[in-house]
């Protein structure tokens, strides 16, 4: 029967007490090792890693309380039961045993049957804890592997979607994903006349499910923009692709912006996104949502066509996803009701707003974890966004870009 139940460490400064308990434990199938004080107990525990510890309280040098604290620290997440052997009976003293990390205690003198009962109880707890720990370790390994695979997939997807973007250094942009995959989308591409087209989108939810439609959207957006296909046809094509591949409860809220090559006209479309804000010399102008998100209907209604605005020097544009407005603070208040409008009202003409907006968001949300992706893009509507027109006439439509 010897050694069937593992190793027991007996800590007591009385040799007779150690011998007596060693005999009882050997009879129960334990291999025993002994320590005559707390300091020796810590050293032996670190070297032998016993399965259970019987700890005397009152010892010279390091007492049982301090020795137990050090032993529990060495054990870390591994549960090793510590049973205190004590003649103390005061409730405060017994509480100190538990506070020091003890799992149970035996009052001296103790009976053989009580000892057996305590050992059985602690072994059940220990075995259950070890079973749970083993499963948690396996689960952690799987989660780590999944996280690595998601991170790799995100990098591949990000490069496939974002690497074709242009003029990103001329835009003010802030994106904060709520998970590995970012469900918010920012796409830019030059038009054949040298102008710029930009799409800011927000897929339903976040994570992989929200990002899965990004690649076909990016493919259609970049290819059709470079060919000079007009806004309405680009939107129709993206809507058609998403309607085919997305489940019925998934869609893409989006804003599409096209700036003409001469920098004099803005064409805009807002399908289910928060209002776009334009800062002009005469104040703020709201470009509110006027269309359904993409991917809901098989065809976009003709009445939801893009709209036009004449541009003037110094005009700026602010686009955002609803994750910005719905960002919460520790009290559960949304940013739209606790800071956003104040910052918006301070927006001076021909001046960037994004730095002040990000600072206000950080002050609002602090360390609060957010449930949705956050995306903001600020556009200076000037000639710096435009480029030399594409000269490949093959791509120029017969009826122009409009």
C-alpha positions in Angstrom: 0.0 0.0 0.0 3.1 2.3 0.4 3.4 5.4 -1.7 0.0 4.9 -3.5 -1.3 8.3 -2.6 1.8 10.4 -3.3 4.1 12.4 -1.0 3.2 14.1 2.2 5.4 16.8 3.8 5.2 16.9 7.6 6.3 20.2 9.3 6.7 20.1 13.1 9.5 21.1 15.5 8.7 18.1 17.7 10.3 14.9 16.4 7.8 12.7 18.3 4.9 14.5 16.6 6.5 14.0 13.2 7.1 10.3 13.8 3.6 9.7 15.0 2.0 11.5 12.0 4.4 9.8 9.6 3.3 6.4 10.8 -0.3 7.2 10.4 0.3 8.6 6.9 2.4 5.7 5.9 -0.5 3.4 6.9 -2.7 5.4 4.6 -0.3 4.9 1.6 1.8 8.1 1.7 5.5 8.5 1.3 6.5 11.0 3.9 9.2 13.7 4.1 9.8 15.8 7.2 10.9 19.4 8.1 11.7 20.6 11.6 10.9 24.3 11.0 9.3 26.7 8.5 12.5 27.6 6.7 13.4 24.0 6.1 9.8 23.3 5.0 9.9 25.9 2.2 13.3 24.5 0.9 12.1 20.9 0.9 8.7 21.9 -0.7 10.5 23.7 -3.5 12.8 20.6 -4.1 10.3 17.8 -3.7 6.9 19.3 -4.6 4.8 17.1 -2.3 1.2 16.4 -2.9 -0.1 17.5 0.6 1.4 19.4 3.5 0.8 19.1 7.2 1.9 22.3 8.9 2.5 23.0 12.6 1.6 26.6 13.5 3.9 27.5 16.4 7.6 27.0 15.5 10.8 28.9 16.1 12.1 31.1 13.2 9.6 31.1 10.4 6.2 30.1 11.8 3.6 28.0 10.1 1.7 31.0 8.8 4.7 32.5 6.9 5.9 29.1 5.7 2.5 28.4 4.2 2.4 31.8 2.4 5.7 31.0 0.8 4.7 27.5 -0.1 1.5 28.7 -1.7 3.5 31.2 -3.7 5.9 28.5 -4.9 3.0 26.2 -5.8 1.4 29.0 -8.0 -1.7 27.8 -9.8 -1.0 24.2 -8.7 -3.3 23.3 -5.8 -1.3 21.6 -3.0 -3.5 21.2 0.2 -2.0 22.6 3.4 -3.6 21.2 6.6 -2.6 23.1 9.8 -1.8 21.1 12.9 -2.6 23.3 15.8 -3.5 23.4 19.5 -5.0 26.8 19.0 -8.8 27.1 19.6 -9.5 30.8 19.4 -11.5 31.7 16.3 -9.1 34.5 15.4 -6.2 32.1 15.4 -8.1 29.6 13.2 -9.0 32.4 10.8 -5.3 33.3 10.5 -4.7 29.7 9.3 -7.1 30.2 6.4 -5.8 33.7 5.7 -2.3 32.4 5.4 -3.4 30.0 2.7 -4.3 27.0 4.7 -7.0 24.8 3.3 -8.1 23.0 6.5 -6.9 22.4 10.1 -6.7 19.7 12.7 -6.8 20.5 16.3 -4.3 18.7 18.5 -4.6 16.1 19.7 -6.4 14.6 16.7 -7.8 11.2 16.0 -6.9 8.8 13.2 -10.4 8.8 11.8 -10.6 12.6 11.7 -7.2 12.7 9.9 -8.5 10.2 7.3 -11.6 12.3 6.8 -9.6 15.5 6.3 -7.2 13.8 3.9 -10.1 12.4 1.8 -11.8 15.8 1.6 -8.6 17.6 0.5 -7.7 14.9 -2.1 -11.1 15.3 -3.6 -10.6 19.1 -3.9 -7.1 18.6 -5.1 -8.1 16.1 -7.8 -11.0 18.2 -9.0 -8.8 21.3 -9.2 -6.1 19.4 -11.1 -8.7 18.1 -13.5 -10.0 21.6 -14.1 -6.5 23.0 -14.4 -5.6 20.4 -17.0 -8.7 21.2 -19.1 -8.1 24.9 -18.7 -4.5 24.4 -20.0 -5.7 22.5 -23.0 -8.4 25.1 -23.6 -5.8 27.9 -23.3 -3.6 26.2 -25.8 -6.5 25.9 -28.3 -7.4 29.5 -27.7 -3.8 30.6 -28.2 -3.6 28.6 -31.4 -6.9 30.1 -32.6 -5.7 33.6 -31.7 -2.5 33.1 -33.7 -4.5 31.9 -36.7 -6.9 34.8 -36.5 -4.0 37.2 -36.3 -2.4 35.7 -39.4 -5.7 35.8 -41.2 -6.2 39.4 -40.2 -2.8 40.4 -41.5 -3.5 38.7 -44.8 -7.0 40.2 -45.1 -5.7 43.7 -44.0 -3.0 43.7 -46.7 -5.4 42.4 -49.4 -7.9 45.1 -48.5 -5.8 48.1 -47.5 -2.7 47.8 -49.6 -4.5 49.2 -52.7 -5.6 52.4 -50.8 -4.2 55.7 -51.9 -3.7 59.1 -50.3 -4.0 57.7 -46.8 -1.3 60.0 -45.5 -3.4 63.0 -46.5 -6.4 61.8 -44.4 -6.9 62.0 -40.7 -7.8 58.5 -39.6 -8.4 56.6 -36.4 -9.5 52.9 -36.2 -9.8 50.8 -33.1 -11.1 47.3 -33.5 -13.1 45.6 -30.7 -11.4 42.2 -31.6 -8.7 40.8 -33.9 -10.7 41.4 -37.0 -11.9 45.0 -37.7 -15.5 45.2 -39.0 -15.0 48.8 -40.0 -13.7 49.4 -43.5 -11.9 52.4 -45.1 -11.2 52.3 -48.8 -9.7 55.0 -51.1 -8.8 55.1 -54.8 -8.1 57.8 -57.4 -10.6 58.4 -60.1 -9.4 58.7 -63.7 -9.8 62.5 -63.6 -7.4 62.6 -60.7 -10.1 62.9 -58.1 -10.5 60.7 -55.1 -13.2 58.3 -54.0 -13.5 57.1 -50.5 -15.8 54.5 -48.8 -16.2 54.2 -45.0 -18.2 51.1 -44.0 -19.4 49.3 -40.9 -20.3 45.6 -41.2 -22.9 44.3 -38.8 -21.2 43.2 -35.6 -17.4 42.9 -35.4 -14.8 40.2 -35.6 -14.3 37.6 -38.4 -18.0 37.5 -39.3 -18.0 41.2 -39.8 -14.8 41.3 -41.8 -15.6 38.4 -44.2 -17.3 40.7 -46.8 -14.4 43.2 -46.9 -12.5 41.5 -49.7 -15.2 41.4 -52.4 -16.2 45.0 -51.4 -12.6 46.2 -51.8 -12.2 44.3 -55.1 -15.3 46.0 -56.6 -14.5 49.4 -55.2 -10.9 49.6 -56.5 -11.5 48.1 -59.9 -14.6 50.1 -60.7 -13.2 53.4 -59.3 -10.0 53.1 -61.4 -12.2 52.6 -64.5 -14.2 55.7 -63.7 -17.5 53.9 -63.1 -20.0 56.3 -61.6 -20.9 56.2 -57.9 -24.4 54.7 -58.4 -23.0 51.7 -60.4 -20.3 51.1 -57.8 -22.8 51.1 -55.0 -25.1 48.8 -57.0 -22.3 46.3 -57.7 -21.2 46.2 -54.0 -24.8 45.8 -52.9 -25.3 42.9 -55.4 -22.2 41.1 -54.2 -23.1 41.5 -50.5 -26.7 40.5 -51.0 -25.4 37.2 -52.6 -22.8 36.3 -49.9 -24.1 37.7 -46.6 -26.7 36.1 -44.4 -30.1 37.9 -44.2 -29.2 39.5 -40.8 -25.9 40.9 -42.1 -25.3 44.1 -44.0 -22.8 46.9 -44.6 -23.7 50.4 -43.5 -21.6 52.7 -45.7 -20.8 56.3 -46.8 -19.3 56.9 -50.2 -17.5 60.1 -51.1 -16.2 61.2 -54.5 -14.2 64.4 -55.0 -13.8 65.6 -58.5 -10.4 66.0 -60.0 -10.7 69.8 -60.1 -11.6 69.8 -56.4 -14.8 71.8 -57.0 -17.5 69.1 -56.5 -18.3 66.5 -53.8 -20.6 63.6 -54.5 -21.8 61.8 -51.4 -24.0 58.9 -50.4 -24.9 57.7 -46.9 -26.6 54.4 -46.3 -27.3 53.7 -42.7 -24.2 55.4 -41.3 -24.0 58.2 -38.7 -24.3 61.7 -40.2 -21.3 63.0 -42.1 -20.3 66.4 -40.9 -19.0 69.1 -43.2 -17.2 72.2 -41.7 -17.5 75.2 -44.1 -16.9 78.9 -43.6 -20.5 79.4 -42.8 -20.7 76.7 -40.1 -21.5 73.0 -39.8 -23.5 71.1 -42.4 -25.0 67.7 -41.7 -25.1 65.0 -44.4 -27.5 62.6 -42.8 -28.2 59.0 -43.9 -30.7 58.9 -46.7 -30.4 55.3 -48.0 -30.5 51.7 -46.8 -27.3 49.9 -45.9 -25.8 47.7 -48.6 -26.7 44.0 -48.8 -30.3 44.2 -47.6 -32.2 44.4 -50.9 -31.3 42.7 -54.1 -31.3 46.1 -55.9 -30.8 49.6 -54.5 -33.8 52.0 -54.9 -33.3 54.6 -57.6 -34.4 57.3 -55.3 -31.4 56.7 -53.0 -28.9 58.1 -55.5 -25.7 60.0 -54.5 -26.1 63.7 -53.9 -23.8 66.7 -54.9 -22.3 69.6 -53.1 -20.1 72.4 -54.5 -16.8 72.8 -52.7 -14.9 75.8 -51.5 -11.4 76.3 -50.2 -11.0 75.2 -46.6 -14.0 72.8 -46.5 -13.4 69.7 -44.4 -15.4 66.5 -43.9 -15.8 64.1 -40.9 -17.0 60.6 -41.3 -17.5 58.0 -38.5 -18.9 54.6 -37.6 -21.5 54.2 -34.9 -18.8 52.6 -32.7 -17.5 56.2 -32.0 -20.9 57.6 -31.0 -21.8 54.5 -28.9 -18.4 54.3 -27.0 -19.3 54.1 -23.3 -17.6 55.3 -20.2 -17.5 53.5 -16.8 -21.0 54.8 -16.0 -22.4 53.4 -19.3 -22.9 56.8 -20.9 -22.5 57.0 -24.7 -20.0 59.4 -26.2 -22.7 60.9 -28.4 -24.4 62.1 -25.2 -21.3 62.9 -23.2 -18.7 64.9 -25.2 -19.1 64.3 -28.9 -21.4 67.3 -29.6 -19.3 69.6 -27.5 -16.2 68.7 -29.5 -18.0 69.1 -32.8 -19.2 72.6 -31.8 -15.6 73.7 -31.2 -14.5 72.7 -34.8 -12.9 75.8 -36.3 -13.0 76.4 -40.1 -10.1 75.0 -42.1 -8.7 73.3 -39.0 -8.3 69.6 -38.2 -10.8 68.2 -35.6 -9.5 64.7 -35.2 -6.8 65.3 -32.5 -9.3 67.0 -30.2 -11.9 64.3 -31.0 -9.6 61.5 -30.1 -8.5 63.2 -26.9 -12.1 63.7 -25.9 -12.9 60.0 -26.7 -9.9 58.8 -24.6 -11.0 61.0 -21.7 -14.5 59.7 -22.0 -13.9 56.0 -22.3 -10.6 55.7 -20.4 -9.8 52.0 -19.9 -13.4 50.9 -20.6 -13.6 48.0 -23.0 -15.8 48.8 -26.0 -18.2 46.4 -27.6 -17.9 47.7 -31.2 -15.2 48.8 -33.6 -14.5 52.5 -33.7 -13.6 54.3 -37.0 -13.2 58.0 -37.8 -11.9 59.6 -41.0 -11.4 63.4 -41.5 -10.9 64.7 -45.1 -9.4 68.1 -46.0 -11.4 68.9 -49.2 -8.5 70.5 -51.1 -6.3 69.9 -54.1 -3.8 67.8 -52.1 -6.1 64.8 -52.4 -6.1 64.9 -56.2 -3.4 63.5 -58.4 -2.4 63.5 -62.1 -5.3 62.1 -64.1 -5.0 58.6 -65.4 -4.1 58.8 -69.1 -5.1 55.3 -70.1 -8.1 56.1 -72.4 -9.2 52.5 -72.3 -10.5 53.2 -68.8 -12.3 56.5 -69.5 -16.0 56.0 -70.0 -17.6 57.6 -73.1 -19.9 59.8 -71.0 -17.2 61.0 -68.5 -17.0 60.3 -64.8 -20.3 61.7 -63.7 
